[in-house]
């Protein structure tokens, strides 16, 4: 029964995609409290780190090139964090970079293995 083993991974994937959609909506909400934007930005960064960690550690040891490619997704997020800190307030560029790095990590589930 191999489908039973994949059921928790499907639940995790659905949870990650749902969290990604919610954080993306609140990051790009046009009018709102700045604190909400900050919280959801850092929540998206944490989600990106989680997705990248799961993606990179789920690959076998002899897939070293794919593991390095998976960890490189955090570079996009790091650039977004630098934009956010340099600007000192909500930045659309930083939000887009963090969102793209999360999409990169989720797509890595399907494309790198």
KANOR-V324947 format. One record per helix or strand of 3 or more residues. SS is the DSSP state (H for helix, E for strand). FROM is the first residue (numbers start at 1). LEN is the number of residues. If there is no record, write none. Layout:
ss=[SS:SS]
from=[FROM:FROM]
len=[LEN:LEN]
//
This chain:
ss=[H:H:H:H:H]
from=[2:34:64:73:92]
len=[26:24:8:15:20]
//
